[in-house]
Amino acid sequence: MAMTGIEKGCFLRLFNRGGYVLNFTTDSFDTFTKSSVGVALCARYGLSKGKSLTAYIEEAPPEDASKLLCDLFEYYEAHYTAEIEGESSEWGADEYRRYYEKCKPIAKREQSGVSVFAQKADLEAHFTSEYMRQQIDALFTSRETYPTEAIGKSKELIESCCKSILEENGRTYDKNWSLGQLVKATMQCLDVDANEINAGLPAGDTVKRILGSLGNIAGGIAELRNPYGTGHGKPDSYKGLTVRHAKLAVGSATTLVEYLWDAHEWRKEQRVAH
């Protein structure tokens, strides 16, 4: 969820101290913003630190604006403890503390969103079909706004990944297979099935256990999806699971899908090399 204009304004009021930004000098501010978002703001805009920050936040892509504001918020928390705890006698300290309380939940939300965005970008780098991209978009969009849909989409993402891999490798699959059977067939196709790993190899037993657990993710998500995900009608008494359960399903599905697709890509590269 992108920050609203009002939310951005809360951060700007917290950081802007009469044209200054917190306790930064011009040079240290440019160094900080360059490290955060790749832009030395004062050098770019030729304005005061406060006006340069405002200009950038107004025109930057939402994810870049969010990152810089969240990075500045972390800096504020590390360097303005007295103000946060109400121990500062500086002019305006009480007002800044009120803005801090408003900004804190927004920063927490956005920092979580940055992590998800990065994970989503990693996934989309793997898949090229528009259908797969649409699934990924729906999955990451719905995990906090509609947990029931996110749980259902997690299962669908695994299904689509496995079917794509099997089809690319000329393998057939039964449309009546369970999700667990589909994942097992995919792992066998990629020679990463736990039962086929030689436990006598270095760390072989550990790899077998990890792969076994990874394979079980599919069964767990399928079981979760049946009563709590989309795809089945629900009675009036239905109560969905919480956002944290949706995040668990999305994170687990993502881990499995990334591993399977990485193994698939590696196999393709090996065939080309030989």
C-alpha positions in Angstrom: 0.0 0.0 0.0 1.5 3.3 -1.1 1.7 6.2 1.3 -1.0 8.8 1.0 -0.2 12.5 0.7 -1.3 13.1 4.3 1.0 10.3 5.5 4.0 11.7 3.6 3.2 15.1 5.1 3.4 13.6 8.7 6.9 12.4 8.0 8.0 15.7 6.4 6.7 17.6 9.4 8.6 15.3 11.7 11.9 15.7 9.8 11.8 19.3 8.6 13.1 21.7 11.2 12.7 25.1 9.6 14.4 24.2 6.3 16.8 21.8 8.0 16.3 18.1 8.1 16.9 16.8 11.6 20.6 17.3 12.5 22.1 16.8 9.1 24.6 19.1 7.4 24.2 19.5 3.7 27.0 17.1 3.0 25.9 14.5 5.4 22.3 14.7 4.1 23.5 14.2 0.6 25.6 11.3 1.7 22.6 9.8 3.5 20.1 10.2 0.7 22.6 8.9 -1.9 23.0 5.8 0.2 19.3 5.4 0.7 17.9 6.0 -2.8 20.9 6.8 -5.0 20.2 10.5 -5.2 22.1 13.4 -3.4 19.0 15.6 -2.9 20.6 19.0 -2.2 23.1 18.5 -5.1 20.2 17.6 -7.4 17.7 20.4 -6.5 20.0 23.2 -5.3 17.6 24.0 -2.5 17.6 23.8 1.3 17.6 20.3 2.8 13.9 20.6 3.8 12.8 21.9 0.4 15.0 19.3 -1.4 13.4 16.5 0.6 9.9 17.8 -0.1 10.6 18.1 -3.8 12.0 14.6 -4.0 9.1 13.0 -2.1 6.6 14.8 -4.4 8.1 13.4 -7.6 9.8 10.1 -6.7 8.2 6.7 -7.4 6.2 5.6 -4.4 8.6 2.8 -3.4 11.6 5.2 -3.5 9.8 7.9 -1.5 8.7 5.3 1.0 12.2 3.9 1.4 13.8 7.3 2.0 11.2 8.3 4.6 11.5 5.0 6.4 15.3 5.2 6.4 15.0 8.8 7.8 12.6 7.5 10.4 15.1 4.8 11.5 17.7 7.6 11.8 15.3 9.7 13.9 14.6 6.8 16.3 18.3 6.2 16.7 19.3 9.9 17.3 16.3 11.5 18.9 15.6 9.3 21.9 15.1 12.2 24.3 12.5 13.8 22.1 10.7 10.5 21.7 10.6 9.8 25.4 9.4 13.4 26.3 12.7 14.4 28.0 13.7 17.1 25.5 13.2 20.8 26.4 13.8 21.9 22.8 11.2 24.1 21.2 8.5 22.1 19.4 9.6 18.8 20.9 6.0 17.9 22.0 4.6 18.5 18.6 7.4 16.4 17.0 6.6 13.6 19.4 3.0 13.7 18.3 4.1 13.4 14.7 6.4 10.5 15.6 3.4 8.6 17.1 1.5 9.1 13.9 4.4 8.1 11.7 5.4 4.9 13.6 2.6 2.6 12.5 2.9 3.9 8.9 6.7 3.2 8.9 6.1 -0.3 10.2 3.5 -1.0 7.5 5.7 0.4 4.7 8.9 -1.4 5.9 6.9 -4.7 5.7 5.7 -3.6 2.3 9.3 -3.0 1.0 10.2 -6.5 2.0 7.3 -7.9 0.2 7.9 -5.8 -2.9 11.4 -7.1 -3.2 10.3 -10.7 -2.8 7.6 -10.1 -5.4 10.1 -8.6 -7.8 12.4 -11.7 -7.4 9.5 -14.0 -8.3 8.5 -12.0 -11.3 12.0 -12.1 -12.6 11.6 -15.9 -12.9 8.3 -16.2 -14.8 7.7 -14.7 -18.2 4.1 -15.6 -18.9 1.5 -12.9 -18.4 -0.7 -15.5 -16.6 2.0 -16.2 -14.1 2.6 -12.5 -13.5 -1.1 -11.9 -12.9 -1.1 -14.7 -10.3 1.9 -13.3 -8.5 0.3 -9.8 -8.5 -2.9 -11.1 -7.0 -1.1 -13.1 -4.4 1.0 -10.3 -3.0 -1.8 -7.8 -3.2 -4.4 -9.9 -1.4 -2.3 -11.3 1.5 -3.1 -8.3 3.8 -6.3 -7.1 2.2 -8.0 -10.4 1.6 -6.3 -13.3 3.4 -8.8 -15.9 2.2 -7.9 -15.1 -1.4 -4.2 -15.1 -0.6 -4.4 -18.6 0.8 -6.2 -19.8 -2.3 -3.8 -18.1 -4.6 -0.8 -19.6 -2.8 -2.0 -23.1 -3.9 -2.7 -21.9 -7.4 0.8 -20.4 -7.7 2.4 -23.7 -6.8 0.1 -25.5 -9.3 1.0 -23.2 -12.1 4.7 -23.4 -11.4 4.7 -27.2 -11.3 2.6 -27.5 -14.5 4.8 -25.0 -16.3 7.9 -27.0 -15.4 6.4 -30.4 -16.3 5.2 -29.0 -19.7 8.5 -27.4 -20.5 10.2 -30.8 -19.8 7.7 -32.7 -21.9 6.2 -34.5 -18.9 2.5 -35.2 -18.6 0.4 -34.9 -15.5 -3.0 -36.0 -14.4 -5.5 -33.2 -13.9 -6.9 -35.1 -10.9 -3.6 -35.2 -9.1 -3.5 -33.6 -5.6 -1.1 -30.7 -5.1 1.3 -33.0 -3.2 1.4 -35.4 -6.2 2.0 -32.6 -8.6 4.9 -31.2 -6.5 6.4 -34.7 -6.1 6.2 -35.3 -9.9 7.9 -32.0 -10.4 10.7 -32.7 -7.9 11.2 -36.1 -9.6 11.4 -34.4 -13.0 14.1 -32.1 -11.6 15.9 -34.9 -9.8 15.4 -33.1 -6.4 12.9 -35.5 -4.9 13.9 -36.3 -1.3 13.7 -40.1 -1.8 16.2 -39.9 -4.6 18.9 -38.0 -2.7 21.9 -40.2 -1.7 22.1 -39.9 2.1 25.7 -41.1 2.0 26.8 -37.9 0.2 28.2 -35.0 2.2 25.2 -33.4 4.0 23.0 -35.8 2.0 20.9 -36.7 5.0 20.3 -33.0 5.8 19.4 -32.2 2.2 16.9 -35.1 2.3 15.2 -33.7 5.4 15.0 -30.2 4.0 13.6 -31.4 0.7 11.1 -33.6 2.5 9.9 -30.6 4.5 9.8 -28.4 1.4 7.7 -31.0 -0.4 5.3 -31.1 2.6 4.6 -27.4 2.2 2.3 -28.2 -0.7 0.2 -30.6 1.3 -0.1 -28.1 4.2 -1.2 -25.2 1.9 -3.7 -27.5 0.2 -5.2 -28.5 3.5 -5.3 -24.9 4.6 -6.9 -23.8 1.4 -9.8 -26.3 1.5 -11.5 -24.8 4.6 -10.1 -21.3 4.5 -9.1 -20.4 0.9 -11.0 -19.4 -2.1 -12.3 -22.0 -4.5 -15.0 -23.5 -2.2 -18.3 -22.1 -1.1 -18.5 -20.8 2.5 -21.5 -20.9 4.9 -22.8 -17.8 6.6 -21.0 -18.8 9.8 -17.6 -18.8 8.0 -14.8 -17.0 9.8 -11.6 -16.5 7.8 -8.0 -16.8 9.1 -5.9 -13.7 9.9 -3.4 -11.8 7.9 -0.5 -13.7 9.7 -1.9 -17.0 8.4 -2.1 -15.6 4.9 1.5 -14.4 5.1 2.5 -17.9 6.2 0.9 -19.4 3.2 2.3 -16.8 0.8 5.8 -17.1 2.3 5.8 -20.9 2.2 4.4 -21.0 -1.4 7.0 -18.5 -2.5 9.9 -20.5 -1.0 8.8 -23.7 -2.7 8.1 -22.0 -6.0 11.4 -20.2 -6.1 13.3 -23.4 -5.3 11.6 -25.4 -8.0 11.9 -22.7 -10.6 15.6 -22.1 -9.8 16.2 -25.9 -10.1 14.4 -25.9 -13.4 16.4 -22.9 -14.8 19.6 -24.6 -13.6 18.7 -27.8 -15.5 18.0 -25.8 -18.6 21.4 -24.1 -18.4 23.2 -27.4 -18.0 21.5 -28.9 -21.1 22.5 -25.8 -23.1 26.1 -26.0 -21.8 26.4 -29.6 -23.0 
